[in-house]
Amino acid sequence: MSSRFVSIKAKFLLTYISLIAVVIVILNTYPVIISRDLVFISKENTIGSQTVQISTSLEALDRISPDTVSRVMNMLEISGLSSVVILNSDLDELYRVGRNAEGYEENIASELLDLAMRGRNEFRASFSDGAFKSYAIAPIMSNGMLNGYVCVYEYDEVQGGIIIGLQRDLIQISCGISILAVILSFIYSGTFTRRITNILDAIESVREGEYSYRIDVRGHDELAKLSAEFNSLTDRLQSTEEIRRRFVADASHELKTPLAAIRLLSDSILESDNIDIETVKDFVSDIRDETERLGRTTAQLLDLTKLDNNIVTVRSSVDCSKVAERVVRALKPIADEKNVDIVCKLKEDCCILATEDELYQIIFNLAENAIKYNVEGGEVTVEVAKDNDHVMIAVSDTGVGIPAQDLPYIFDRFYRVDKSRDREGGGSGLGLSIVKSTAEKHGGEVEAVRLDSGGMCFKVTFPILLFTNQVIK
Ligand code: ADP
């Protein structure tokens, strides 16, 4: 993994440094080229026009000779040129001022002379060794005849020096900028890769099961956002993992208790030599109760697992009143056995989108609890009502009720208000959590309300279904 970081860092640096290199090359060449070209243009203007001025003045002469030429040249105010040479048409030198100083290139001069022989004014300039070298040539024409040539040469170190100075300054500035940029890019890429490494380390730790690992979020950029998102994801993972662990521990405890009881009861039968048949029957009946409890708990655990896995069910219109009626019919014998009166208040057309089996289970669990936790001669009311948007199913009782401090937890898995009493009564503490998960699966909400009379009222509210032929997965 670390090699991947290196390569990201290397790529990052390479890109950054290549960019800097390109910027430096442009910075060092472009301004120099532009300034040099500007000097060439200005030289062509000044030297070219001086050359033409000399040739025009000499064109006025009847005869071109060293004397006449020097007279004219003395009258002209020519300055700043390294050398001025006047040749006659046979290329004999008639006049010379200055010398063909440093950097003079014969080949350029003779090339220009060739062009001038065709009657053209010519100019050439070059920049080398820190100096501008300018050559200009102009033919001297009189009455349409080629009488001679004016050859001018200028060697300019001053402007050359300015260009060299500019180049040197630019190199110094760009070196400074590039050193700074390289240092900054090293710092930035180091920080960047370190932050990425932190995130990857965190992912690795969480993958290994260290769910409490959190990234230290700094700054307000995308990486900080990524770290914050990672932390909130890990928060959820941690709480899910805690719930899972607790569930597994509770579930195994719940299964262990009846199994231990079965083991104890069967050992008692096997190890007692003179056991009478009535005691054996009692023990076997206890074993049957425990296996029933085991069966109920495992069935409920399976239901919860299905709900947790969001197994898709085909939903259709379900009439809550009809389902409530079925539940009451099924529970009537148990209610009678406990001497609890069970009554219905059912409205028509209270349809919701769900599955009949799941709605049955919700109402059954609530009504069964209402009977189970009721008192001798008590009453259970199963009510189905509706308003414009909702169908409400309420199961109320006149039973023992639930203490206010237990109310926030009663929908938690395996939560029992009175642990010993409920276990004896066969309760697993899973019924209400199944009610809640099933109701939520179909867009419903569950609420537990303590009644002033001392009993409980459980209300489940679902969105009403107005068009009853709907079938949805
Ligand atoms: P159980 O299988 O133990 O009944 P539930 O999840 O259905 O599990 O209920 C959780 C706990 O809430 C029960 O153990 C019981 O103490 C309490 N409880 C549920 N319904 C009622 C009720 N109608 N009246 C009083 N207590 C209730």
Boltz pocket constraint, residues with backbone or C-beta under 6 A from the ligand:
constraints:
  - pocket:
      binder: B
      contacts: [[A, 365], [A, 366], [A, 369], [A, 370], [A, 373], [A, 374], [A, 397], [A, 399], [A, 400], [A, 401], [A, 402], [A, 410], [A, 412], [A, 415], [A, 416], [A, 417], [A, 418], [A, 422], [A, 426], [A, 427], [A, 428], [A, 429], [A, 430], [A, 431], [A, 432], [A, 433], [A, 456]]
      max_distance: 6.0
